Amino acid sequence: MTEKLILGIDVGTTSVKAGLINTSGEMSGEMISSFSSSYPTTRSANKTVEQNPDHWVELINKAIEQFVAEGYRNSIAAVGLCSQVNTHVFIDKNHEPLMPAVLWQDGRASMESAELDASVSDEKKCAWWGAPMPIDASNVLSRMFWVSRHKPALWEKTRWVLLPKDYCLLKLTGEVTTDPLSNIGLVDRELNYIDAVFDLVEGSAKKIAPLIPVTKTIGKMHKDSALAGIPVVSGTMDAWAGLVGAGGAKQGSSVYLSGTSEILGISSTTVVPTPGAIVFAPNDGIVIHAAPTQSGGDAKQWFGSINSLSPEQMSDLVAATPRTDATPLFLPQLEGERAPLWDADLRAAFLGMSRRTSLGDLARAVYEGVAFSARHAFETLQTSSATISPYISCGGGGFRSPVWNQIRSDIFGMELRTLAANEPGVLGAAIIAGVATGDYDNFEQAHDAVAKHDRIYEPSMDAHATFNELFTIYKDAITQNAELTRRLAIASKRESDDNDSE
């Protein structure tokens, strides 16, 4: 029997993933058992994207039941969690949800976010956060402003507004907490709440959970759990945990996570205030510059679903379809864009199609467009961090496709190294718990013990030269498409209003 295990749990956008990580002996760092199961997302009019938060807890308990059934109960020393963020659960005084969880992709608060963002100067943002980060439609302040404006009775009943990780921790331990890194935009560089930020939305300060450090043990699994009495560590957001799990604990490292969205990160204590970039407050000497896009695997899933293609079929199709002048350019902003543009109203487009354009050309364009959006975000981080890394450490479900990995390497013009245990969120959650329990002295040591690379992708310089030209066109196309999309939205609304009046 394994001597000591840590259970890492990642509550992602589409699924709960969990793994048991060995922290002792010759097998240290090995994921000896894993779990993954998905839940539905509801999308409807007015940019609404929602989930049932109790689905997250149900699947965590299923994962725990699996591991206990496999005989690992007495070897689990601690539990660490990470989760999607900018997803919010409004709960009442009895800790029950008042409405479905509002997902990070939800854009219903775009008007409120624009009002809030316009009320704060770049100078004040830099004073608060060290960088001119935007207040976008997924910010908790925008969400609270929207609920207070459109659902005032619900706002009155709201006791807490929780992130997915913190809702799950509440249900698992009974404790109401959150961590400072998950609350970027609400905390200062010393990881304390900023009172002036909450002044933007009346009543918001009383509905935010107390802050505790990322590596603090918040309590134990409740008595009804199959893991009753096991310590549970605070953990943090999936982006930070995943970036650390993939290599972001090392100064000067670059990391690329691919899942529902693409998340880029660079670890650097140098901060050059740069519009479009997110800079996390220092934590245990780590300063991560991050850039999450809005669409990655989500764009692939969308294209595959409307063309009845499985992920494997789509990758095979792209591998069999070389780029030609029949391959269009794809702008992947299906539901707006986060980094580096922060525009919830952007929409996607295929440009340059002809009668010779095939299904394979369109599939290839989707892969390339997502990679272009990632490079766009990554270049912003290189400016923000004043750092150029020799390679990028990569992880997540989007890196299971070798042909897509090669396209990314060619577009970036950089070496990509993929993780052997391709679940950076689970690894990051386990690393955080391992540091909390004293198994590792710091995050860098924990990463070196847990994270291993299995493949290296080298760029083709000829392909990179072609993609450089296309990348310039890509950025120009986004600017032009933004204006056309706005005009289209105005025209569509006018037609809708005319139809309603008839």
C-alpha positions, -999 to +999 in steps of 0.1 A: +000+000+000+012+035-009+025+053+022+012+088+017-011+103-009-025+138-016-059+141-033-059+170-058-093+181-072-099+205-101-135+218-105-132+229-141-155+245-166-169+213-180-159+186-154-145+176-121-111+160-123-093+144-094-061+124-088-042+108-060-005+120-060+021+100-042+044+121-021+067+095-006+094+071-017+106+062-051+071+067-066+069+103-054+051+125-079+032+096-096-006+099-101-017+065-090-054+069-096-076+094-113-112+105-118-130+126-144-167+133-150-185+161-167-216+182-159-240+202-182-238+239-189-269+259-198-267+286-224-296+309-233-304+343-246-288+376-233-253+360-230-264+338-201-242+308-192-250+288-161-244+256-141-259+239-112-233+243-084-245+211-066-233+191-096-197+200-086-201+187-051-219+155-063-189+146-086-163+154-059-181+129-036-182+104-065-144+108-069-139+103-032-161+072-032-140+057-061-107+062-043-120+048-011-134+018-030-099+013-045-085+010-009-067+043-006-087+057+023-060+053+050-032+067+028-048+100+020-031+127+041-048+159+027-072+172+001-064+202-021-089+220-044-087+244-073-116+256-095-127+278-123-131+314-112-151+344-123-179+319-118-201+329-090-227+313-067-251+336-048-262+318-016-285+326+012-280+325+050-287+288+050-259+283+024-283+273-004-280+287-039-305+315-048-299+310-086-277+289-109-240+296-108-231+324-132-202+310-154-171+330-163-183+329-199-215+347-190-217+382-204-250+394-191-232+421-169-214+437-198-232+470-194-226+471-157-189+462-162-185+490-187-200+515-162-177+502-134-146+502-156-152+537-169-154+549-133-119+538-124-088+555-140-058+535-151-038+554-125-061+542-098-060+506-111-022+507-110-023+520-075-047+493-064-034+463-084+000+473-099-014+470-134-043+486-154-064+455-153-100+458-166-132+453-148-149+430-172-183+413-174-170+383-154-158+403-125-177+397-093-183+434-089-200+434-123-221+404-113-231+418-080-240+451-096-262+433-122-280+412-095-286+443-073-300+461-104-320+434-120-329+411-091-330+433-060-351+409-040-325+381-046-297+406-038-314+413-004-314+376+004-278+370-007-255+363+023-224+352+004-212+353-032-188+323-036-164+310-062-169+273-072-140+261-050-153+279-020-188+267-025-175+231-026-153+237+004-183+250+023-203+218+015-173+196+023-162+212+056-189+237+067-164+266+065-170+298+046-136+310+032-118+322+001-082+328-009-067+361-021-053+348-054-088+337-066-100+372-058-077+391-081-092+425-087-104+427-051-071+425-033-040+446-032-004+436-036-002+425+000-032+402-006-057+422+015-091+433+004-092+469-010-120+488+007-123+513-021-130+486-046-161+475-027-173+511-026-181+507-063-211+484-055-231+492-024-234+463+000-208+441-018-182+442+011-206+423+034-212+394+009-176+384+003-160+355+022-131+360+046-096+356+031-072+329+042-038+319+026-037+295-003-018+269+017-038+271+050-058+241+062-093+254+066-108+224+084-116+187+079-139+167+058-173+166+075-184+135+095-207+122+067-179+121+042-161+089+032-130+109+041-143+122+074-115+139+094-090+143+065-075+179+064-087+201+036-064+229+023-078+262+010-063+260-025-070+286-052-081+293-087-075+268-115-054+292-135-029+299-108-029+263-096-025+250-131+002+275-140+021+264-109+014+227-116+028+231-152+060+250-141+050+285-132+067+283-098+101+289-115+113+325-120+114+332-158+093+302-168+065+303-194+034+282-192+005+274-216-027+257-204-053+245-229-088+235-218-121+252-224-100+284-228-063+290-233-044+304-203-009+318-207+014+326-179+049+339-172+066+339-138+085+371-132+090+395-103+095+423-129+062+441-136+057+465-165+021+478-163+006+466-196-030+468-207-046+434-213-024+415-188-033+402-154-006+403-127-012+382-095+000+396-062+032+380-049+026+346-032+056+328-016+079+348-038+060+338-070+046+366-092+026+352-122+016+373-151-015+357-167-036+360-198-068+339-201-085+339-235-123+333-238-122+304-262-099+274-269-111+239-266-146+255-265-141+266-302-129+231-311-159+216-293-183+240-311-169+232-345-168+195-338-204+194-326-219+212-356-200+189-379-205+157-360-168+153-354-152+137-323-120+153-310-100+125-325-118+128-359-111+165-359-074+161-352-071+134-379-089+157-403-065+185-396-035+162-398-046+152-433-052+188-445-021+209-450-024+247-451-031+261-486-045+293-500-079+276-495-075+276-457-093+306-442-084+326-412-105+320-381-112+345-354-122+324-324-141+350-304-174+330-303-184+346-270-162+377-268-126+378-257-108+382-224-070+387-226-056+407-242-086+425-256-112+423-228-142+428-251-173+408-244-190+419-276-165+405-301-177+376-323-160+350-344-155+349-382-140+328-410-121+351-435-109+342-469-131+312-477-136+301-513-153+272-532-121+252-527-124+255-489-131+221-475-142+209-441-106+200-433-095+236-442-121+250-418-110+225-390-074+235-395-084+272-394-100+266-360-068+251-346-048+279-360-071+307-349-071+294-313-033+293-314-032+329-328-054+341-299-030+324-275+001+340-291-017+374-290-022+370-252+013+356-247+030+385-264+012+408-240+027+388-211+062+391-225+058+428-224+042+428-189+069+405-174+099+418-195+107+381-199+116+358-229+117+322-220+136+295-239+105+272-240+069+269-229+057+242-205+023+230-216-006+210-201-043+205-203-068+186-225-060+207-255-025+193-256-036+158-263-035+165-301+000+162-315-010+180-347-024+209-327+007+210-306+029+213-337+007+241-351+010+260-318+048+256-318+050+268-355+028+298-347+047+308-315+081+300-331+090+284-297+098+249-283+068+235-264+072+208-238+040+188-227+034+174-192+033+136-188+005+138-163-016+161-184-038+175-156-021+207-144-050+218-123-050+185-103-012+186-100-014+223-089-040+215-063-019+186-050+012+207-050-005+234-029-017+207-004+018+192-004+033+225+006+006+230+032+013+195+048+051+201+048+058+174+022+076+200+002+094+231+014+082+254-014+063+254-047+094+250-069+105+219-050+070+204-052+068+211-089+102+194-095+090+163-076+056+161-093+057+175-128+074+157-157+075+164-194+071+136-220+072+153-254+090+183-271+077+201-301+102+221-322+089+248-346+094+247-383+110+280-392+094+280-427+060+275-412+067+301-386+075+327-412+042+321-430+023+322-397+040+355-388+024+371-418-009+356-410-007+367-373-003+403-385-034+399-406-052+382-377-047+412-354-058+436-381-089+414-387-099+415-351-099+453-351-120+455-383-143+427-371-149+444-338-165+474-356-185+453-380-198+431-351-210+462-333-228+475-364-243+441-369-255+439-333-272+473-337-289+463-369-300+430-355-314+447-324-333+472-345-348+444-365-358+426-334-373+457-319-393+463-351-406+427-351-416+430-314-436+461-321-456+445-349 
